[in-house]
Amino acid sequence: MTRTRFPDDFLWGAATAAYQIEGSPLADGAGASIWQRFSHDPRLMAAKGATGDIACDHYNRMESDVALMKEIGLNAYRFSVAWGRVLPEGTGRVNEAGLDFYERLVDALLENGIEPLLTLHHWDLPAALDDRGGWLNRDSADWFADYASVMVRRLDGRVRKWVTLNEPWVITDGGYLHGALAPGHRNLFETPIASHNLMRAHGAAVRAYRSEGAHEIGLVVNIEPKYPASDSPADLAAAARAHAYMNRQYLDAALKGRYPAEMAEIFGEAWPEWPEQDLRDICQPLDFIGINYYTRNVVRDDPNQWPLRASPVPQNATYAATDWEVHPPALTDMLVWFRDTFGNIRVYITENGAAFYDPPQPGPDGIDDPLRCDYLRTHIAAIGDAIERGVDVRGYMVWSLLDNLEWSLGFSKRFGIVHVDYDTQARTPKRSARFYSNIIRTNGGNLA
């Protein structure tokens, strides 16, 4: 167990996403998002009838939720803005009531000594823009830059850490290739186009920020280390393809101005030749990278698995309720790999957590969630190990503050360190919240 001292200014926070917690998605003049549409379509939503119409009712309970953050001891909070609350048509007219909600949230955080980390886009593209092609339309880069400018002009200074996109891989793999997430497409040829336009939008937003903002901006990616099931050439190649597709595709574009060579192999004739100017526009100087880490994959060659020709191999290990292996050492490995590959860029762990079975209702002593406590302990220790090895990690955001709408899985998976009774909206901190409070209080000093 690490005994690393975390930096004195280390950020200890929690993360959420707008559609998963806010509720009231059409309130006060907001425009619908693709997730509003998707969740109301029984042909698409795996958890029939589960929507973000109420979610955690954070839109109406924001002040008390911020008070709960302070009670836990958070000194940072990562949240996302619902683009359609601010720009109901996605472009043009600003909805002042929607923008006011985020101003009040930021002010409440600052009044309670909590640093806001603002994510501009966490999957909920305005439906009006999806009607115009969404991320398949090259104009989406300009739409996103204009939206970013609206937010920066209003909040930069009070917000000092900005994120362009959250997990572009999930948007495209789930939303354009496999249809499991909004907007629900299943098209091999669309997937690279959506990915590329997301990265063009990222670059355009960074440029917009540099012209009007004065603090920090970065990109958040989800990293899932890939280990070959054997030393056979076929398994090694399968792991390299999976690694390029999930982990390197967006980091290489953002930080090196190119895509991995494996992308053409994976997509075949569906992979276009991209203009060099696009790649230059994507590769903008960043102040930090946010990394979301949940699990790893051990993979083997599998010609029947399209399009990667790779499939995971189950391990003799603890698994979360999402069937994700719990493997903290891979977090250290990944952070060291990132540093060695891209340089010692400042890193925030912007999501890390697990869904485990929790009792449906709090008992006299609350909710005991020992598996989640151990997950937090071992993964935070793995970050300490990476810091000991020279990786510049500046903060940790547990996923998630609240039990919430787990996208297409509805309310069936609970990731929160705070239990939410979805009938009454009562909040009950779990044992993991108290455990995390002690970690924060000691700046990681009580992990052992």
URJO-V869181 format. One record per backbone hydrogen bond with DSSP energy under -1.0 kcal/mol. NH is the residue of the N-H (numbers start at 1). CO is the residue of the C=O. Records with the same first field share a line. If there is no record, write none. Layout:
# URJO-V869181
NH: CO  CO
This chain:
# URJO-V869181
10: 7
11: 394
13: 396
15: 398
16: 78
21: 17
22: 18
24: 53
27: 24
30: 27
31: 84
34: 125
37: 33
38: 34
39: 35
41: 38
44: 41
45: 41
47: 408
48: 46
50: 47
57: 54
58: 21
59: 22
60: 57
61: 57
65: 61
66: 62
67: 63
68: 64
69: 65
70: 66
71: 67
72: 68
73: 69
74: 69
75: 12
77: 115
78: 14
79: 117
81: 119
83: 81
85: 82
86: 82
87: 83
90: 87
95: 86
99: 95
100: 96
101: 97
102: 98
103: 99
104: 100
105: 101
106: 102
107: 103
108: 104
109: 105
110: 106
111: 107
112: 108
113: 110
114: 109
115: 75
117: 77
118: 161
119: 79
120: 163
121: 164
125: 123
127: 32
130: 126
131: 127
133: 130
134: 129
136: 133
137: 134
140: 137
141: 138
143: 139
144: 140
145: 141
146: 142
147: 143
148: 144
149: 145
150: 146
151: 147
152: 148
153: 149
154: 150
155: 151
156: 152
157: 159
159: 155
162: 216
163: 118
164: 218
166: 121
167: 220
171: 167
172: 168
173: 169
174: 170
175: 171
176: 172
177: 172
178: 173
181: 174
184: 181
185: 175
187: 176
191: 187
194: 190
195: 191
196: 192
197: 193
198: 194
199: 195
200: 196
201: 197
202: 198
203: 199
204: 200
205: 201
206: 202
207: 203
208: 204
209: 205
210: 206
211: 207
213: 209
216: 160
218: 162
220: 165
221: 290
223: 292
227: 297
229: 299
236: 232
237: 233
238: 234
239: 235
240: 236
241: 237
242: 238
243: 239
244: 240
245: 241
246: 242
247: 243
248: 243
249: 244
252: 248
254: 250
255: 251
256: 252
258: 252
263: 260
266: 262
267: 263
268: 264
270: 267
271: 268
279: 275
280: 276
281: 277
282: 278
283: 279
284: 282
287: 217
289: 346
290: 219
291: 348
292: 221
293: 351
297: 225
299: 227
300: 311
302: 309
305: 302
309: 305
311: 300
313: 298
317: 315
320: 324
321: 355
323: 320
326: 318
330: 327
331: 328
332: 328
333: 329
334: 330
335: 331
336: 332
337: 333
338: 334
339: 335
340: 336
341: 337
342: 338
343: 339
345: 343
347: 392
348: 289
349: 395
350: 291  348
363: 366
366: 363
373: 369
374: 370
375: 371
376: 372
377: 373
378: 374
379: 375
380: 376
381: 377
382: 378
383: 379
384: 380
385: 381
386: 382
387: 383
388: 384
389: 385
390: 387
391: 386
393: 391
394: 347
396: 11
397: 349
398: 13
399: 352
401: 15
403: 418
405: 20
406: 410
407: 405
409: 406
410: 407
412: 409
417: 400
419: 428
421: 426
425: 421
428: 419
430: 417
431: 367
434: 430
435: 431
436: 432
437: 433
438: 434
439: 435
440: 436
441: 437
442: 438
443: 440
444: 439
445: 442
